[in-house]
């Protein structure tokens, strides 16, 4: 069963489709997870009839991935807040990528290209990208990037040519010039398509930013050198990559990461962390066991000497492979070069939002995984064509990977399963404890939420939002002194934390500590005088203290900011009656 037998093509395609449906069936029926609320359920721009303008002008959202958000804008009109449609869309896009990867490997001359598509669709590392609705940017950008690569290979006109033969050995005799392989004329139409698909991929997610380097690596792999024509052809790709890369960097550091700072250490810490991350991703792609939504975050500030060891291993491996570049070493360098290049933007040299939680994540390796799978398929293809061992081996491996992926995908069905699984594998994941606590509190499981909040704050005592929500949970349980203590602790950490001032004012008012409540409300309004509800709360406090004229003034300001509010209007009428108005 190989790519040269067309009669098997439908069976191969059906196998890929079945594998994708089997693995991600649990996820399609699952609910929203983690930051899906920011992406869909609480994303106001998706509900805005003028949302498309805001999406493309960058006036809404923490990142600038306008094509991805446009797809979500239309998807919301089809499915609203029902998660099944979004999950199904991600699964279909992932399966489409598997077929395009099959096509790309076939164009690169790999005999068992279809196995590449099968391994990609079943690999456990892809589960996070496909089963988590917020990672639509991954599953949308991938087929677009693969189309860009296929179009570039067609444009280059060398897809059917083997790599150039090794140069003859050096001898004392004169040697003739090594012949240059002939090639078909380059097609401007295919070049234009490649450029357009790359632009669309960048507008879906900028993690594809390294594609210009990938096409130069491809040119080196095919010809053993990068010609001037190759460099000129890459210039527009680099322009798109640089332009949208700068936009992404600006959004990350001015919106997504505000006000929190990711402490990544100095240059040596970042270098050590990058080597560890590269080794980690390679290990998970080769042996995908123990996968987690949040991995333990290693300490690299300051780094130890042992943490630089991966770089020494990589340097030695590249040096050895370079000596073999005239033969099979070039294939390995191409595949591993693709793997490393596409990881470069997320290795920690430039900090991104996710690194406040952990240094590595499976969804970062979604694209780079193709390099490892491509290398495995190339290796299997070197076994003699008449042997059935490569296909049998690949099918056994694919079955094992599919079983592992299905089991992992079942943890993406709901928040309790998702966070419980994460905590089981990484008890020190403060974000997992916090998200589980928040979910439990919102769904009425207050006592259980208390334990998770306590563990969150044990792991991260200065986490202000956790203290705020923990205090709210305690207040809902009627434990007002403990709730006030959480808000007071938050203000000791950050005296300007308005949420704690607001909630502490409410607690003080409920505990009949009205003067203290007034002080909290006044502090909030000093910083942000446009909060109608706080003016209303301050009016209530003034009225309780028999400061009726001041209460009327606050109610009137609240109604100016929030006309028609029934509660405030009622309280204003009562206050006026108290003055005989």
ROLODO-169018 format. One record per residue (C-alpha): x, y, z; residue in three letters. Coordinates in steps of 0.1 Angstrom, whole numbers, plus 5000, padded with zeros to 4 digits. Layout:
# residues N
XYZALA ...
END
This chain:
# residues 581
500050005000UNK 502050304987UNK 501350634971UNK 502150484936UNK 498950274938UNK 495950504931UNK 493450234939UNK 494450264976UNK 494050634978UNK 490450634989UNK 491150375016UNK 494050585029UNK 491950905029UNK 489150715047UNK 491650595073UNK 492750945080UNK 489151065083UNK 488150785106UNK 491250835128UNK 490451205132UNK 486751135140UNK 487750865165UNK 490251075184UNK 488351405186UNK 484851275190UNK 484951345228UNK 486151705222UNK 483451785196UNK 480851705223UNK 482851895250UNK 482352245265UNK 484252565267UNK 487752565283UNK 490152815299UNK 490153135278UNK 487453025254UNK 485253285271UNK 487653555260UNK 487753415225UNK 483953345221UNK 481453355249UNK 482453705263UNK 483953845231UNK 481854155224UNK 483354205189UNK 481753885177UNK 478354015186UNK 478954355171UNK 477354405136UNK 480354635129UNK 482754385144UNK 484554315111UNK 485754675110UNK 487054665145UNK 488754325139UNK 490654445108UNK 491554785122UNK 492954635154UNK 490754835177UNK 489554525195UNK 491354225210UNK 494654145227UNK 496254005195UNK 496054095159UNK 494953775141UNK 492153925121UNK 491453635098UNK 491053405127UNK 488653645145UNK 486753695112UNK 486153325110UNK 484853335146UNK 482653635138UNK 480853435111UNK 480953115132UNK 479053305160UNK 476353385136UNK 475953015128UNK 476352855163UNK 476253135188UNK 477653025221UNK 477252655214UNK 480752495215UNK 480052195192UNK 480352395160UNK 483652555169UNK 485152215179UNK 483952055147UNK 485452335127UNK 488852285143UNK 488651905137UNK 487851955100UNK 490652205096UNK 493051965112UNK 492051675090UNK 492351905060UNK 495951985071UNK 496651615073UNK 495651575036UNK 497651875026UNK 500651745044UNK 500251415025UNK 500251614993UNK 503251825002UNK 505351515012UNK 504351354979UNK 505551654960UNK 508851644979UNK 509251284965UNK 508551084997UNK 507350734988UNK 505050685018UNK 503751045019UNK 500250935030UNK 501650795062UNK 502751145071UNK 499151265069UNK 498050975091UNK 500751025117UNK 499951395119UNK 496251345124UNK 496751105152UNK 499751245171UNK 498951335207UNK 500851665205UNK 498151795182UNK 495251725207UNK 495652055226UNK 495452265193UNK 492452075180UNK 490352005211UNK 490752355226UNK 488552605207UNK 490752905215UNK 493452745194UNK 491452785162UNK 494353015152UNK 496552705150UNK 494252485130UNK 493352775106UNK 496852885099UNK 498152535093UNK 496352445060UNK 497052795047UNK 500752755054UNK 500752415038UNK 499052555007UNK 501752825006UNK 504452565007UNK 502852344981UNK 502452654958UNK 506052744964UNK 507252394955UNK 505252424923UNK 506652764916UNK 510252644921UNK 509752374895UNK 512052124912UNK 509551894930UNK 510251594908UNK 513951634908UNK 516151444932UNK 518751634953UNK 522051684934UNK 524451404935UNK 527451414958UNK 530551574943UNK 533251334931UNK 536051264956UNK 539051494955UNK 542051344936UNK 545151484921UNK 543451464887UNK 541551754872UNK 537851734877UNK 535051854855UNK 532352094868UNK 529451914886UNK 526451934863UNK 523552154875UNK 520251974874UNK 517852114848UNK 514652264861UNK 511252374847UNK 510652744843UNK 509352914874UNK 505652994874UNK 504653344886UNK 501053224892UNK 502252964917UNK 504553224933UNK 501653474937UNK 499453194953UNK 502253104977UNK 502553474988UNK 498753514992UNK 498453195012UNK 501353295035UNK 499753635041UNK 496553465050UNK 498353225074UNK 500053525091UNK 496753695095UNK 495553375112UNK 498453335136UNK 501953485134UNK 503653175146UNK 504153095109UNK 506553385107UNK 509553165099UNK 508253055065UNK 510653275045UNK 513553095062UNK 511852755055UNK 511652825018UNK 515352915017UNK 516152595036UNK 514052405011UNK 516152564982UNK 519352454999UNK 517952105004UNK 517052074967UNK 520152224952UNK 522752224979UNK 523052604978UNK 520852914980UNK 521053104947UNK 520553474941UNK 517153404925UNK 516153224957UNK 517053524978UNK 515253764955UNK 512153544955UNK 512153544993UNK 512153914998UNK 508253974997UNK 507853685021UNK 510353845045UNK 508454175041UNK 505154015052UNK 506953825080UNK 508654125094UNK 505654365091UNK 503054145107UNK 505754015132UNK 506254365144UNK 502454415148UNK 502254095168UNK 505054195190UNK 503454535197UNK 500054375206UNK 501754125229UNK 503654385248UNK 501054665248UNK 497754465252UNK 498154095259UNK 500854115286UNK 499554435303UNK 499954495332UNK 501854175340UNK 505554135333UNK 506953795324UNK 510253745343UNK 512353555318UNK 515753655332UNK 518753785313UNK 520353665280UNK 522053365296UNK 518753255313UNK 516953295280UNK 519553095261UNK 519452815287UNK 515652815286UNK 515652795248UNK 517852495247UNK 515752315273UNK 512552405254UNK 513952275221UNK 515051945237UNK 511651925254UNK 509651965222UNK 511851715203UNK 511251465231UNK 507551515231UNK 507351485193UNK 509351165193UNK 507851005225UNK 504451185232UNK 503751065267UNK 502951255299UNK 501351545279UNK 499751825299UNK 498052155292UNK 500452315317UNK 503852175323UNK 506052245353UNK 508052565348UNK 511752505353UNK 513952765371UNK 516552925348UNK 517253255366UNK 520153215372UNK 520852915349UNK 522952625359UNK 525752495337UNK 523852165332UNK 521052365316UNK 523252455287UNK 523952085279UNK 521252065252UNK 522952325231UNK 526252125232UNK 524351815220UNK 522652005192UNK 525852165181UNK 527651825180UNK 524751665161UNK 524551945135UNK 528351935130UNK 528251555124UNK 525151585101UNK 526951855081UNK 529651605072UNK 526951385057UNK 525151665038UNK 526051515004UNK 523751225012UNK 521151135038UNK 522451405062UNK 520851675040UNK 517451515045UNK 517951515083UNK 519251865084UNK 516251985063UNK 513651815086UNK 515251915119UNK 515952265105UNK 512252295097UNK 511552175133UNK 513852425150UNK 513152725128UNK 509452715135UNK 510052685172UNK 512452975173UNK 509853255180UNK 508553075211UNK 511752955227UNK 511853245251UNK 514253485233UNK 511153705229UNK 508653675258UNK 504953605251UNK 501853605273UNK 501753225279UNK 505253235295UNK 503853385327UNK 502353035333UNK 504952795318UNK 507752795293UNK 506452525269UNK 503052415256UNK 501952145231UNK 500152405209UNK 503552575202UNK 504752255186UNK 501852205163UNK 503652335132UNK 507152205141UNK 505851855145UNK 505651825107UNK 509451825105UNK 509751525128UNK 506951335111UNK 508451415077UNK 511751275088UNK 510150955100UNK 508350905067UNK 511550965048UNK 513350705069UNK 510550455064UNK 510650525026UNK 514350425024UNK 513450065032UNK 513149855000UNK 509849924981UNK 508749564980UNK 508849535018UNK 505649565038UNK 507549635070UNK 507450025067UNK 503650035062UNK 503049775089UNK 505249955113UNK 503650285106UNK 500150145111UNK 501149995145UNK 502650325156UNK 499650515143UNK 497250285163UNK 499250335195UNK 499350715190UNK 495550725182UNK 494750535214UNK 496950775234UNK 495451075217UNK 491850955223UNK 492550915260UNK 494151255262UNK 491251425242UNK 488751295267UNK 490251535293UNK 489151825271UNK 485451765275UNK 484752005304UNK 486652235328UNK 486551995358UNK 488051715338UNK 490551945322UNK 491852105353UNK 491751795375UNK 493851615349UNK 496251905348UNK 496651925385UNK 497151545387UNK 500151575364UNK 501451905377UNK 500251985413UNK 502252305412UNK 500252455384UNK 498852765402UNK 496852855371UNK 495152515370UNK 494152545407UNK 492852905401UNK 490852815370UNK 489352515387UNK 488452725418UNK 486852995397UNK 484852735377UNK 483652565409UNK 482752905425UNK 480753005395UNK 478852675396UNK 477852685432UNK 480452445446UNK 481752705470UNK 483352475497UNK 485352285471UNK 486352615455UNK 487752745488UNK 490352465489UNK 491452535454UNK 491752905461UNK 493852835492UNK 496252615471UNK 496452885444UNK 497553145470UNK 499952905486UNK 501652865453UNK 501353235443UNK 500653455473UNK 500753785453UNK 498053675428UNK 495653965432UNK 492753825411UNK 492853505431UNK 492553695464UNK 489653895449UNK 487653595438UNK 488553405470UNK 487153695490UNK 484053695469UNK 483553315475UNK 484053355512UNK 481553645512UNK 479053425494UNK 479553165522UNK 478753435548UNK 482353435561UNK 482653815559UNK 485653865582UNK 487653615562UNK 486553785529UNK 487554125542UNK 490953985552UNK 491553865515UNK 490654215502UNK 492854375528UNK 495754145519UNK 495254235482UNK 495554605491UNK 498654555511UNK 500154395479UNK 498854675456UNK 497154975473UNK 495855085439UNK 493954755432UNK 490454905426UNK 488554565427UNK 489754515462UNK 488654865473UNK 485154805458UNK 484654475474UNK 486054575507UNK 483654875507UNK 480754635501UNK 481954405530UNK 482354695553UNK 478954825545UNK 477354485551UNK 479254465584UNK 477854805594UNK 481354955592UNK 479955245572UNK 482655515576UNK 485255265564UNK 483055165534UNK 482755535525UNK 486555565525UNK 486855275501UNK 484255405477UNK 485755745477UNK 489155605469UNK 487755415439UNK 486055725426UNK 489155935431UNK 490855705405UNK 487855645383UNK 484955885388UNK 482955745360UNK 481655435378UNK 477855475382UNK 477355175406UNK 480055305430UNK 478455645431UNK 475255455439UNK 476955255467UNK 478455575481UNK 475055735481UNK 473755435501UNK 476555475526UNK 475955845530UNK 472155795535UNK 472855525562UNK 475055785580UNK 472156045577UNK 474256255553UNK 471256285530UNK 472256585509UNK 475556405500UNK 473556085492UNK 471356275468UNK 474356425451UNK 475856075446UNK 472555935433UNK 472156215408UNK 475656165395UNK 475055785392UNK 471855855372UNK 473756095350UNK 476255815342UNK 473655545341UNK 470255685331UNK 467155475340UNK 468755265367UNK 465755155387UNK 467555085420UNK 469355415420UNK 466255615410UNK 464255455439UNK 466955535464UNK 467155885451UNK 463355935456UNK 463655795491UNK 466456035499UNK 464556335485UNK 461456245505UNK 463656235536UNK 464456595530UNK 460856675523UNK 461456725486UNK 
END
